[in-house]
Amino acid sequence: MAGFLANAHGDPVVALEIQLGFAPELLPPEFGYARLVPGPGGVLREEGDRWEQALVLTRIATECFAAAEGAVDAS
């Protein structure tokens, strides 16, 4: 994120042309990428809550971006 900001910082044309995407994946369960564990009665279920995990990843990314902004502004 710091590299992205350093390259776009101070140049409005570059800042408009370059985008940093962040997309925590929330594919449907039938894609089969979520880890499954035995639940009550031995029925397989997803190990975690992917919606909650996506929110956590988004919070972490937001915090990292803010830290990167501070580092680029300080340099």
FINU-601870 format. One record per residue: x, y, z of N, C-alpha, C in turn; residue number from 1. Coordinates in steps of 0.02 Angstrom, whole numbers, plus 50000, padded with zeros to 5 digits. Last residue first. Layout:
+-------+-------+-------+-------+-------+-------+-------+-------+-------+-----+
!    nx !    ny !    nz !   cax !   cay !   caz !    cx !    cy !    cz !  nr !
+-------+-------+-------+-------+-------+-------+-------+-------+-------+-----+
!     X !     Y !     Z !     X !     Y !     Z !     X !     Y !     Z ! NUM !
...
+-------+-------+-------+-------+-------+-------+-------+-------+-------+-----+
END
This chain:
+-------+-------+-------+-------+-------+-------+-------+-------+-------+-----+
!    nx !    ny !    nz !   cax !   cay !   caz !    cx !    cy !    cz !  nr !
+-------+-------+-------+-------+-------+-------+-------+-------+-------+-----+
! 50374 ! 50545 ! 50234 ! 50437 ! 50543 ! 50196 ! 50444 ! 50601 ! 50147 !  75 !
! 50251 ! 50560 ! 50290 ! 50308 ! 50577 ! 50331 ! 50373 ! 50579 ! 50292 !  74 !
! 50166 ! 50512 ! 50191 ! 50163 ! 50584 ! 50207 ! 50224 ! 50605 ! 50247 !  73 !
! 50199 ! 50377 ! 50199 ! 50214 ! 50414 ! 50137 ! 50214 ! 50489 ! 50151 !  72 !
! 50152 ! 50347 ! 50327 ! 50222 ! 50336 ! 50311 ! 50242 ! 50375 ! 50248 !  71 !
! 50015 ! 50377 ! 50317 ! 50057 ! 50413 ! 50365 ! 50131 ! 50406 ! 50349 !  70 !
! 49978 ! 50282 ! 50222 ! 49970 ! 50354 ! 50207 ! 50014 ! 50395 ! 50253 !  69 !
! 50004 ! 50166 ! 50294 ! 50043 ! 50180 ! 50235 ! 50038 ! 50254 ! 50215 !  68 !
! 49903 ! 50176 ! 50391 ! 49974 ! 50176 ! 50411 ! 50019 ! 50193 ! 50352 !  67 !
! 49791 ! 50165 ! 50307 ! 49801 ! 50226 ! 50347 ! 49874 ! 50231 ! 50369 !  66 !
! 49812 ! 50036 ! 50259 ! 49811 ! 50092 ! 50212 ! 49823 ! 50157 ! 50249 !  65 !
! 49799 ! 49962 ! 50377 ! 49862 ! 49961 ! 50341 ! 49867 ! 50020 ! 50292 !  64 !
! 49663 ! 49987 ! 50407 ! 49716 ! 50009 ! 50453 ! 49784 ! 50012 ! 50419 !  63 !
! 49605 ! 49926 ! 50295 ! 49594 ! 49997 ! 50307 ! 49647 ! 50025 ! 50354 !  62 !
! 49644 ! 49793 ! 50316 ! 49667 ! 49828 ! 50256 ! 49659 ! 49904 ! 50265 !  61 !
! 49575 ! 49767 ! 50436 ! 49648 ! 49763 ! 50434 ! 49675 ! 49802 ! 50374 !  60 !
! 49442 ! 49780 ! 50391 ! 49468 ! 49824 ! 50444 ! 49544 ! 49825 ! 50443 !  59 !
! 49440 ! 49675 ! 50297 ! 49429 ! 49744 ! 50275 ! 49454 ! 49794 ! 50327 !  58 !
! 49459 ! 49565 ! 50381 ! 49509 ! 49580 ! 50330 ! 49502 ! 49652 ! 50304 !  57 !
! 49338 ! 49575 ! 50455 ! 49403 ! 49581 ! 50489 ! 49457 ! 49599 ! 50439 !  56 !
! 49244 ! 49553 ! 50354 ! 49244 ! 49617 ! 50390 ! 49311 ! 49628 ! 50426 !  55 !
! 49279 ! 49423 ! 50319 ! 49285 ! 49476 ! 50269 ! 49285 ! 49545 ! 50302 !  54 !
! 49245 ! 49356 ! 50437 ! 49315 ! 49358 ! 50416 ! 49326 ! 49413 ! 50364 !  53 !
! 49106 ! 49370 ! 50433 ! 49144 ! 49402 ! 50487 ! 49217 ! 49408 ! 50469 !  52 !
! 49083 ! 49292 ! 50320 ! 49062 ! 49362 ! 50321 ! 49101 ! 49401 ! 50374 !  51 !
! 49129 ! 49166 ! 50357 ! 49164 ! 49203 ! 50304 ! 49145 ! 49276 ! 50302 !  50 !
! 49153 ! 49093 ! 50503 ! 49103 ! 49137 ! 50473 ! 49138 ! 49181 ! 50421 !  49 !
! 49230 ! 48930 ! 50489 ! 49220 ! 48997 ! 50517 ! 49164 ! 49034 ! 50481 !  48 !
! 49215 ! 48801 ! 50435 ! 49253 ! 48811 ! 50497 ! 49238 ! 48878 ! 50530 !  47 !
! 49059 ! 48739 ! 50379 ! 49116 ! 48783 ! 50369 ! 49149 ! 48798 ! 50436 !  46 !
! 49025 ! 48565 ! 50416 ! 49005 ! 48636 ! 50413 ! 49068 ! 48677 ! 50402 !  45 !
! 48964 ! 48399 ! 50411 ! 49016 ! 48448 ! 50395 ! 48987 ! 48518 ! 50390 !  44 !
! 48896 ! 48313 ! 50548 ! 48882 ! 48348 ! 50485 ! 48936 ! 48400 ! 50472 !  43 !
! 48911 ! 48255 ! 50672 ! 48957 ! 48235 ! 50619 ! 48944 ! 48268 ! 50552 !  42 !
! 48832 ! 48306 ! 50771 ! 48806 ! 48249 ! 50734 ! 48849 ! 48228 ! 50676 !  41 !
! 48901 ! 48467 ! 50750 ! 48859 ! 48422 ! 50790 ! 48830 ! 48366 ! 50747 !  40 !
! 49031 ! 48456 ! 50624 ! 48991 ! 48492 ! 50673 ! 48952 ! 48443 ! 50715 !  39 !
! 49190 ! 48438 ! 50554 ! 49130 ! 48405 ! 50579 ! 49095 ! 48447 ! 50632 !  38 !
! 49233 ! 48567 ! 50436 ! 49248 ! 48528 ! 50496 ! 49184 ! 48494 ! 50519 !  37 !
! 49304 ! 48634 ! 50288 ! 49247 ! 48604 ! 50323 ! 49271 ! 48563 ! 50382 !  36 !
! 49356 ! 48784 ! 50214 ! 49376 ! 48725 ! 50251 ! 49316 ! 48699 ! 50291 !  35 !
! 49296 ! 48836 ! 50057 ! 49297 ! 48845 ! 50129 ! 49316 ! 48779 ! 50162 !  34 !
! 49283 ! 48801 ! 49925 ! 49349 ! 48824 ! 49947 ! 49353 ! 48833 ! 50023 !  33 !
! 49164 ! 48761 ! 49858 ! 49204 ! 48712 ! 49894 ! 49272 ! 48736 ! 49918 !  32 !
! 49062 ! 48818 ! 49792 ! 49128 ! 48821 ! 49759 ! 49179 ! 48778 ! 49795 !  31 !
! 48953 ! 48815 ! 49876 ! 48959 ! 48762 ! 49826 ! 49024 ! 48764 ! 49785 !  30 !
! 48956 ! 48932 ! 49954 ! 48986 ! 48871 ! 49980 ! 48995 ! 48816 ! 49928 !  29 !
! 49001 ! 49077 ! 49852 ! 48952 ! 49031 ! 49882 ! 48985 ! 48965 ! 49905 !  28 !
! 49133 ! 49190 ! 49904 ! 49100 ! 49147 ! 49855 ! 49050 ! 49101 ! 49889 !  27 !
! 49195 ! 49309 ! 49949 ! 49138 ! 49280 ! 49983 ! 49098 ! 49238 ! 49932 !  26 !
! 49356 ! 49378 ! 49966 ! 49311 ! 49334 ! 49929 ! 49256 ! 49306 ! 49974 !  25 !
! 49393 ! 49546 ! 49979 ! 49391 ! 49483 ! 50015 ! 49337 ! 49439 ! 49984 !  24 !
! 49471 ! 49648 ! 49881 ! 49408 ! 49611 ! 49877 ! 49412 ! 49546 ! 49916 !  23 !
! 49538 ! 49794 ! 49829 ! 49538 ! 49749 ! 49886 ! 49470 ! 49714 ! 49886 !  22 !
! 49640 ! 49885 ! 49715 ! 49581 ! 49846 ! 49731 ! 49591 ! 49803 ! 49793 !  21 !
! 49690 ! 50038 ! 49677 ! 49710 ! 49982 ! 49720 ! 49647 ! 49945 ! 49740 !  20 !
! 49718 ! 50115 ! 49522 ! 49672 ! 50097 ! 49576 ! 49701 ! 50038 ! 49614 !  19 !
! 49771 ! 50248 ! 49424 ! 49791 ! 50188 ! 49461 ! 49741 ! 50176 ! 49517 !  18 !
! 49719 ! 50367 ! 49374 ! 49727 ! 50310 ! 49329 ! 49742 ! 50245 ! 49365 !  17 !
! 49721 ! 50461 ! 49476 ! 49657 ! 50444 ! 49444 ! 49661 ! 50381 ! 49402 !  16 !
! 49856 ! 50467 ! 49506 ! 49810 ! 50447 ! 49559 ! 49742 ! 50428 ! 49529 !  15 !
! 49908 ! 50519 ! 49388 ! 49925 ! 50450 ! 49408 ! 49875 ! 50425 ! 49459 !  14 !
! 49852 ! 50647 ! 49399 ! 49838 ! 50605 ! 49341 ! 49852 ! 50532 ! 49357 !  13 !
! 49903 ! 50700 ! 49519 ! 49832 ! 50687 ! 49513 ! 49814 ! 50643 ! 49453 !  12 !
! 50032 ! 50665 ! 49611 ! 50020 ! 50668 ! 49540 ! 49947 ! 50650 ! 49527 !  11 !
! 50046 ! 50645 ! 49748 ! 50068 ! 50709 ! 49719 ! 50057 ! 50715 ! 49644 !  10 !
! 50059 ! 50471 ! 49739 ! 50058 ! 50530 ! 49782 ! 50084 ! 50592 ! 49745 !   9 !
! 50078 ! 50358 ! 49669 ! 50021 ! 50400 ! 49649 ! 50021 ! 50467 ! 49685 !   8 !
! 50188 ! 50299 ! 49728 ! 50188 ! 50308 ! 49656 ! 50132 ! 50353 ! 49632 !   7 !
! 50151 ! 50294 ! 49861 ! 50212 ! 50331 ! 49843 ! 50213 ! 50346 ! 49768 !   6 !
! 50040 ! 50209 ! 49858 ! 50031 ! 50280 ! 49874 ! 50092 ! 50322 ! 49854 !   5 !
! 50104 ! 50088 ! 49823 ! 50050 ! 50115 ! 49783 ! 50043 ! 50190 ! 49795 !   4 !
! 50191 ! 50074 ! 49932 ! 50217 ! 50080 ! 49864 ! 50166 ! 50109 ! 49817 !   3 !
! 50099 ! 50060 ! 50036 ! 50144 ! 50118 ! 50036 ! 50173 ! 50128 ! 49966 !   2 !
! 50041 ! 49941 ! 50000 ! 50000 ! 50000 ! 50000 ! 50043 ! 50063 ! 50000 !   1 !
+-------+-------+-------+-------+-------+-------+-------+-------+-------+-----+
END
